[in-house]
């Protein structure tokens, strides 16, 4: 049973930094890519950033230059480094991963971690 376990959320003042981590465990698999989504109250879940197993990255415009994403392939862990946080970054952040187990690819989600940015 594959699990994605997130950590690192919390409360921070605007302009501050947080790093989220998400570790995949529980089975023998190959990571295809890992991503972070977020969902603010009353809004749809949106993709924030992703990284492939080859190291290619993507960011939504609103976080470019402020967030970075990295992956430790050996630890099967993805990190989201968030700098210069803004009030509008407040949301529940979810880890997402596409993992290959044998020939099959499956999508998994973490339980979510709250990020709250205050003025």
LUMFIBA-806294 format. One record per residue: x, y, z of N, C-alpha, C in turn; residue number from 1. Coordinates in steps of 0.2 Angstrom, whole numbers, plus 2048, in hexadecimal, padded with zeros to 3 digits. Atoms other than C-alpha are relative to their C-alpha. Example, Ala and Ser with C-alpha at 12.3 -4.5 7.8 and 13.67 -1.06 7.14 Angstrom:
% residues 2
- 804 / 7FA / 800 / 83E / 7EA / 827 / 804 / 806 / 800 / 1
- 7FC / 7FA / 7FF / 844 / 7FB / 824 / 7FC / 805 / 803 / 2
***
This chain:
% residues 119
- 804 / 7FA / 800 / 800 / 800 / 800 / 804 / 806 / 800 / 1
- 7FC / 7FA / 801 / 808 / 810 / 7FA / 7FD / 806 / 804 / 2
- 802 / 7FA / 7FC / 807 / 81F / 806 / 804 / 806 / 7FE / 3
- 7FC / 7FA / 801 / 80C / 831 / 803 / 7FF / 804 / 807 / 4
- 800 / 7FD / 7F9 / 810 / 839 / 814 / 803 / 807 / 7FF / 5
- 7FE / 7F9 / 801 / 811 / 84C / 814 / 802 / 803 / 807 / 6
- 7FF / 7FD / 7FA / 819 / 857 / 821 / 803 / 807 / 7FE / 7
- 7FD / 7FA / 801 / 81F / 869 / 823 / 7FC / 806 / 800 / 8
- 805 / 7FB / 800 / 80F / 873 / 823 / 800 / 804 / 806 / 9
- 800 / 7FC / 7FA / 80C / 881 / 82F / 7FE / 807 / 7FF / 10
- 802 / 7F9 / 800 / 809 / 893 / 833 / 806 / 804 / 7FF / 11
- 7FB / 7FB / 801 / 814 / 8A1 / 82D / 7FE / 807 / 7FE / 12
- 802 / 7FA / 802 / 814 / 8B3 / 82A / 802 / 801 / 7F9 / 13
- 7FF / 7FE / 807 / 814 / 8BB / 819 / 807 / 802 / 7FF / 14
- 7F9 / 7FF / 801 / 825 / 8BB / 812 / 805 / 7FB / 802 / 15
- 7FD / 805 / 7FD / 82A / 8AC / 81B / 801 / 7FA / 7FC / 16
- 7FF / 806 / 804 / 82F / 89A / 815 / 7FE / 7FA / 804 / 17
- 801 / 806 / 7FE / 82A / 889 / 817 / 802 / 7FB / 7FB / 18
- 7FF / 806 / 805 / 82F / 878 / 810 / 7FC / 7FA / 802 / 19
- 804 / 806 / 800 / 823 / 86A / 80D / 804 / 7FA / 7FE / 20
- 7FD / 806 / 803 / 829 / 858 / 80B / 7FA / 7FB / 800 / 21
- 804 / 805 / 801 / 820 / 849 / 805 / 804 / 7FA / 7FE / 22
- 7FC / 807 / 801 / 827 / 837 / 806 / 7FB / 7FB / 7FE / 23
- 804 / 805 / 803 / 820 / 829 / 7FC / 803 / 7F9 / 803 / 24
- 7FE / 806 / 7FD / 821 / 818 / 804 / 7FB / 7FA / 800 / 25
- 805 / 805 / 7FF / 819 / 807 / 806 / 800 / 7FA / 7FB / 26
- 800 / 805 / 805 / 81D / 7FD / 7F6 / 806 / 801 / 7FC / 27
- 7FA / 800 / 804 / 82A / 7FA / 7E9 / 7FD / 804 / 7FA / 28
- 802 / 7FC / 805 / 827 / 808 / 7DC / 805 / 804 / 7FD / 29
- 7FC / 7FB / 803 / 82F / 814 / 7D0 / 7FC / 807 / 800 / 30
- 803 / 7F9 / 801 / 82B / 827 / 7D1 / 800 / 802 / 7F9 / 31
- 800 / 7FD / 807 / 825 / 82E / 7C1 / 801 / 808 / 801 / 32
- 7FF / 7F9 / 7FE / 822 / 83F / 7C8 / 7FC / 801 / 806 / 33
- 804 / 7FE / 7F9 / 81C / 848 / 7D8 / 7FF / 807 / 7FF / 34
- 802 / 7F9 / 801 / 813 / 858 / 7DA / 7FD / 802 / 806 / 35
- 804 / 7FD / 7FB / 80B / 864 / 7E6 / 7FA / 803 / 7FD / 36
- 806 / 7FC / 801 / 7F9 / 86A / 7E5 / 7FE / 804 / 806 / 37
- 803 / 7FD / 7FA / 7F0 / 876 / 7F0 / 7F9 / 802 / 7FF / 38
- 807 / 7FE / 801 / 7DE / 87A / 7F4 / 7FF / 805 / 806 / 39
- 802 / 7FB / 7FC / 7D9 / 88A / 7FC / 7F9 / 800 / 802 / 40
- 807 / 801 / 7FE / 7C8 / 88C / 805 / 7FC / 803 / 7FA / 41
- 804 / 7FD / 805 / 7BB / 88E / 7F8 / 802 / 800 / 7F9 / 42
- 7FD / 800 / 807 / 7C6 / 88B / 7E9 / 802 / 7F9 / 7FE / 43
- 7FF / 807 / 803 / 7CA / 87C / 7DE / 808 / 7FE / 802 / 44
- 7F9 / 802 / 7FF / 7DA / 872 / 7E1 / 804 / 802 / 7FA / 45
- 7FC / 7FE / 806 / 7E8 / 878 / 7D6 / 807 / 7FD / 801 / 46
- 7F9 / 803 / 800 / 7F9 / 871 / 7D1 / 804 / 806 / 801 / 47
- 7FB / 7FA / 7FE / 807 / 87C / 7D9 / 806 / 7FE / 7FC / 48
- 7FA / 801 / 803 / 816 / 873 / 7D2 / 801 / 7F8 / 7FF / 49
- 7FF / 807 / 801 / 81C / 862 / 7CC / 808 / 7FF / 7FE / 50
- 7F9 / 802 / 802 / 82D / 859 / 7C9 / 800 / 7F9 / 7FE / 51
- 800 / 807 / 803 / 830 / 84A / 7BE / 806 / 7FC / 803 / 52
- 7FB / 804 / 7FE / 83C / 83C / 7C2 / 807 / 802 / 7FD / 53
- 7FA / 7FE / 803 / 848 / 844 / 7B6 / 802 / 807 / 802 / 54
- 7FE / 7F9 / 7FD / 848 / 855 / 7BF / 7FC / 806 / 7FD / 55
- 803 / 7FA / 803 / 83D / 85F / 7B4 / 7FA / 803 / 805 / 56
- 805 / 7FD / 7FC / 832 / 86B / 7BD / 7FB / 805 / 7FD / 57
- 806 / 7FC / 802 / 822 / 875 / 7BB / 7FE / 804 / 806 / 58
- 803 / 7FC / 7FA / 81B / 884 / 7C6 / 7FB / 804 / 7FD / 59
- 805 / 7FB / 803 / 80B / 88E / 7C4 / 803 / 807 / 801 / 60
- 7FD / 7F9 / 800 / 80F / 8A0 / 7C1 / 800 / 803 / 806 / 61
- 800 / 7FC / 7FA / 80A / 8A6 / 7D2 / 805 / 7FE / 805 / 62
- 7FB / 802 / 7FC / 818 / 89D / 7DA / 807 / 800 / 7FD / 63
- 7F9 / 800 / 803 / 826 / 89E / 7CE / 804 / 806 / 803 / 64
- 7FB / 7FC / 7FD / 835 / 8A6 / 7D5 / 800 / 800 / 808 / 65
- 801 / 801 / 7F9 / 82F / 8A2 / 7E7 / 800 / 7F9 / 802 / 66
- 800 / 807 / 7FE / 82D / 88F / 7E8 / 804 / 7FC / 7FB / 67
- 7FC / 805 / 803 / 838 / 882 / 7E3 / 7FE / 7F9 / 802 / 68
- 802 / 807 / 7FE / 835 / 86F / 7E2 / 807 / 7FC / 7FE / 69
- 7FA / 805 / 801 / 842 / 861 / 7E4 / 7FE / 7F9 / 802 / 70
- 802 / 807 / 7FE / 842 / 84E / 7E5 / 806 / 7FC / 802 / 71
- 7FB / 805 / 7FE / 84D / 842 / 7EE / 7FE / 7F9 / 7FE / 72
- 803 / 806 / 803 / 84B / 833 / 7E3 / 802 / 7FA / 805 / 73
- 7FE / 806 / 7FB / 854 / 827 / 7F0 / 7FB / 800 / 805 / 74
- 805 / 800 / 7FB / 848 / 82D / 7FD / 7F9 / 800 / 7FE / 75
- 807 / 7FF / 803 / 839 / 82E / 7F2 / 7FC / 805 / 803 / 76
- 803 / 7FA / 7FD / 836 / 83F / 7F9 / 800 / 806 / 7FC / 77
- 801 / 7FA / 804 / 830 / 84F / 7F1 / 800 / 806 / 805 / 78
- 800 / 7FA / 7FC / 833 / 860 / 7F9 / 7FD / 806 / 7FC / 79
- 803 / 7F9 / 803 / 82A / 871 / 7F6 / 803 / 805 / 805 / 80
- 7FD / 7FB / 7FC / 835 / 87F / 7FC / 7FC / 807 / 7FE / 81
- 804 / 7FA / 801 / 82A / 88E / 7FE / 803 / 806 / 803 / 82
- 7FD / 7F9 / 7FD / 832 / 8A0 / 800 / 7FB / 805 / 7FE / 83
- 804 / 7FA / 801 / 82A / 8B1 / 801 / 7F9 / 7FF / 800 / 84
- 807 / 802 / 800 / 81A / 8AA / 806 / 7FB / 806 / 800 / 85
- 805 / 7FB / 801 / 80A / 8B4 / 802 / 7FA / 7FE / 804 / 86
- 806 / 802 / 7FD / 7F9 / 8B4 / 80A / 7FC / 7FB / 7FC / 87
- 804 / 805 / 804 / 7F2 / 8AC / 7FB / 803 / 7F9 / 7FF / 88
- 7FE / 807 / 800 / 7FD / 89D / 7FD / 7FD / 7FC / 805 / 89
- 804 / 804 / 7FA / 7F2 / 898 / 80C / 7FC / 7FB / 7FC / 90
- 804 / 805 / 803 / 7EB / 887 / 807 / 802 / 7F9 / 804 / 91
- 7FE / 806 / 7FE / 7EB / 875 / 80B / 804 / 7FD / 7FA / 92
- 7FB / 802 / 805 / 7FA / 86E / 801 / 800 / 7F8 / 800 / 93
- 800 / 807 / 801 / 7F9 / 85C / 7FA / 805 / 7FD / 7FB / 94
- 7FB / 803 / 804 / 806 / 851 / 7F4 / 7FD / 7FB / 7FB / 95
- 802 / 805 / 805 / 803 / 847 / 7E4 / 806 / 7FC / 7FC / 96
- 7FB / 804 / 803 / 80D / 839 / 7DC / 7FD / 7FB / 7FB / 97
- 802 / 806 / 805 / 80C / 82E / 7CC / 806 / 7FB / 801 / 98
- 7FB / 805 / 7FE / 815 / 81E / 7D1 / 7FF / 7FA / 7FB / 99
- 800 / 806 / 804 / 819 / 80F / 7C6 / 801 / 7FA / 805 / 100
- 7FF / 807 / 7FC / 816 / 7FE / 7CF / 800 / 7FB / 7FB / 101
- 7FF / 804 / 805 / 81C / 7F2 / 7C3 / 7FE / 804 / 7F9 / 102
- 802 / 7FC / 806 / 814 / 7F7 / 7B2 / 7FB / 805 / 800 / 103
- 806 / 7FB / 7FF / 806 / 801 / 7B9 / 802 / 806 / 804 / 104
- 7FF / 7F9 / 7FD / 806 / 813 / 7BD / 7F9 / 802 / 804 / 105
- 805 / 7FE / 7FC / 7FB / 819 / 7CB / 801 / 807 / 803 / 106
- 800 / 7FA / 7FD / 7F7 / 82A / 7D3 / 7FE / 800 / 807 / 107
- 801 / 800 / 7F9 / 7F8 / 82D / 7E5 / 800 / 807 / 803 / 108
- 800 / 7FA / 7FD / 7F4 / 83B / 7F1 / 802 / 800 / 807 / 109
- 7FF / 7FF / 7F9 / 7FA / 841 / 802 / 7FA / 802 / 803 / 110
- 806 / 7FE / 7FC / 7EE / 846 / 810 / 7FF / 807 / 800 / 111
- 800 / 7F9 / 800 / 7F2 / 858 / 80E / 803 / 803 / 807 / 112
- 7FD / 7FD / 7FB / 7FB / 864 / 819 / 7FE / 808 / 800 / 113
- 802 / 7F9 / 800 / 7F5 / 876 / 81E / 806 / 805 / 800 / 114
- 7FC / 7FA / 800 / 7FF / 885 / 81A / 7FC / 806 / 801 / 115
- 804 / 7FA / 7FE / 7F9 / 895 / 822 / 805 / 806 / 800 / 116
- 7FC / 7FA / 801 / 801 / 8A6 / 81D / 7FC / 806 / 803 / 117
- 803 / 7FA / 7FD / 7FD / 8B5 / 828 / 804 / 806 / 7FF / 118
- 7FD / 7FA / 801 / 800 / 8C7 / 827 / 804 / 803 / 806 / 119
***
